[in-house]
Amino acid sequence: MTLSVSRFPNDSDKINWASCQWTVNNSRGWFFALLALGSFSNVVFTCALPLVGFGAIASTNLSKSKAITTILLMWLVNQVIGFTMRDYPLDFSTIAWGVVILLGGLLATVFGLFQFDRQSKNFRQYLSSIGLTLVIGFIAYQAMIWLGGVVLGDLHGFNVSVLWQVFYVNALWTLGLMALHNLFIVQKLKFSPKGKIQ
């Protein structure tokens, strides 16, 4: 049995971590894994979705269209589950907050999409781009939530302990997704005949 491995363009002599990352980032497997996990996160969370964590990973690993699709699908599954299984009230406030959460998730993702390449040159750059996207994305997301609270007249849950909890959950998801992403990369390295981590 022969295993065919696609090589990183312009690097036919060796496959390293960066080239395997490029291959994984462009694979259907990684994209569908993020979609599946993003949808599953709705089983665990109701309105406090880890959109920022997924946005940090998707925006620094996927194409723009796939990153946006990931956030949109997470939000859509959340709304469907909320209005069908969790008995969200069908009123203006609930629908408006759903839109605010979506806009916050998209805003959190946009920073990474326009600031970083999908391809990190090394692991240090990979960590810094995801970390920075997580922090800036979280600030952008919470700014949107605050603005929504001002417009809709509901800021009762906007305090330090709630903000920390939301950040903590998103950071944990980000770390977990980074670990999974690197498992995909290591798997690609493992089956690459000349694979080596640099």
C-alpha positions in Angstrom: 0.0 0.0 0.0 1.4 3.4 -1.0 0.7 6.5 0.9 0.6 9.7 -1.1 1.5 12.9 0.6 1.1 16.3 -1.0 4.1 18.5 -0.5 4.4 22.1 0.3 4.9 24.1 -2.9 8.5 25.0 -3.7 9.8 22.6 -1.1 10.2 19.2 -2.8 13.2 18.1 -0.7 11.8 18.3 2.9 8.5 18.6 4.7 8.7 20.6 8.0 6.2 21.8 10.6 5.3 24.9 8.6 4.6 23.1 5.4 2.5 20.5 7.2 0.6 23.3 8.8 -0.2 24.7 5.4 -1.4 21.3 4.2 -3.6 20.9 7.3 -5.0 24.4 7.1 -6.2 23.7 3.5 -7.6 20.3 4.2 -11.3 19.5 4.4 -10.6 17.4 7.5 -9.5 20.3 9.6 -12.3 22.6 8.4 -15.0 19.9 9.1 -13.4 19.2 12.5 -13.9 22.9 13.4 -17.4 22.9 12.1 -18.3 19.8 14.1 -16.7 21.1 17.3 -18.3 24.5 16.9 -21.7 22.9 16.5 -21.0 20.6 19.5 -20.1 23.6 21.6 -23.8 24.5 21.5 -24.6 21.4 23.5 -22.4 22.6 26.4 -23.2 26.4 26.2 -26.4 28.3 25.6 -25.8 32.0 24.9 -22.1 32.2 26.0 -20.7 30.5 22.9 -16.9 30.3 22.6 -17.1 32.4 19.4 -13.9 34.3 20.2 -11.9 31.1 20.7 -13.1 29.6 17.5 -12.7 32.9 15.7 -9.0 33.1 16.9 -8.3 29.6 15.5 -10.4 29.8 12.3 -9.1 33.3 11.3 -5.5 32.3 11.7 -5.8 28.8 10.1 -8.6 28.9 7.5 -9.4 30.9 4.5 -11.6 34.0 5.0 -14.7 32.3 3.7 -14.2 29.2 5.8 -13.5 31.2 8.9 -16.7 33.2 8.5 -18.6 30.0 7.6 -17.4 28.4 10.9 -18.7 31.4 13.0 -22.0 31.6 11.1 -22.7 27.9 11.5 -21.9 28.0 15.2 -24.3 30.8 15.7 -27.0 29.3 13.5 -26.9 26.0 15.3 -27.1 27.9 18.6 -30.2 29.8 17.5 -31.9 26.7 16.2 -31.2 24.8 19.4 -32.2 27.8 21.5 -35.6 28.4 19.8 -36.5 24.7 19.4 -35.0 22.8 22.4 -34.3 25.5 25.0 -37.5 27.5 24.6 -35.9 30.9 23.9 -38.8 33.4 23.9 -39.6 34.5 20.4 -39.5 38.3 21.0 -37.5 41.3 19.9 -35.0 41.3 22.7 -34.0 37.6 22.2 -33.7 38.0 18.4 -31.7 41.3 18.9 -29.3 39.7 21.4 -28.8 36.8 18.9 -27.8 39.4 16.3 -25.5 41.2 18.7 -23.7 37.9 19.6 -23.3 37.1 15.9 -21.8 40.5 15.2 -19.5 40.2 18.2 -18.3 36.8 16.9 -17.7 38.1 13.4 -15.9 41.2 14.7 -13.7 39.0 16.9 -12.8 36.9 13.8 -12.2 39.8 11.5 -9.1 40.9 13.3 -7.2 37.7 12.6 -8.4 37.5 9.1 -6.9 40.9 8.2 -3.8 40.8 10.4 -2.3 37.4 9.9 -1.4 35.0 7.1 -2.9 31.6 7.3 0.6 30.2 7.2 2.9 30.7 10.2 6.7 30.6 9.5 7.3 28.8 12.8 5.7 27.7 16.0 6.5 30.9 17.9 4.7 33.0 15.3 1.8 30.5 15.3 1.4 30.9 19.1 1.7 34.7 19.0 -0.8 35.2 16.2 -3.4 33.0 17.8 -2.8 34.6 21.3 -3.0 38.1 20.0 -6.1 37.3 18.0 -7.7 35.8 21.1 -7.1 38.9 23.2 -8.0 41.5 20.6 -10.9 39.4 19.5 -12.2 39.1 23.0 -12.0 42.9 23.5 -13.9 43.5 20.2 -16.5 40.9 21.1 -17.1 42.4 24.6 -17.3 45.9 23.1 -20.1 44.7 20.8 -21.8 43.0 23.8 -21.5 46.3 25.8 -22.9 48.3 22.9 -25.7 45.9 22.6 -26.4 46.2 26.3 -26.5 50.0 26.0 -28.9 50.0 23.0 -31.1 47.2 24.4 -30.9 48.5 28.0 -29.4 45.4 29.7 -26.0 45.7 31.2 -26.7 43.7 34.4 -24.3 40.9 33.5 -21.4 43.1 32.4 -19.0 42.9 35.3 -15.4 41.6 35.9 -16.3 38.2 37.1 -18.6 37.5 34.1 -15.9 38.9 31.7 -13.3 36.7 33.3 -15.5 33.6 33.0 -16.2 34.3 29.3 -12.5 34.9 28.6 -11.5 31.8 30.5 -13.9 29.6 28.6 -12.8 31.0 25.2 -9.1 30.6 26.2 -9.7 26.9 27.2 -11.4 26.3 23.8 -8.5 28.0 22.0 -5.9 25.8 23.8 -7.9 22.7 23.0 -8.4 23.6 19.4 -4.6 24.5 19.1 -3.8 21.0 20.5 -6.1 19.3 18.0 -4.7 21.4 15.2 -1.2 20.4 16.1 -2.2 16.7 16.3 -3.4 17.0 12.7 0.0 18.6 11.9 2.0 15.9 13.8 0.0 13.2 12.0 0.9 14.8 8.7 4.6 14.9 9.7 4.5 11.3 10.9 3.3 10.1 7.6 5.7 12.3 5.6 8.8 10.3 4.6 11.1 13.3 5.1 9.1 15.0 7.8 10.9 16.9 10.5 10.0 19.6 12.9 12.1 22.7 12.8 
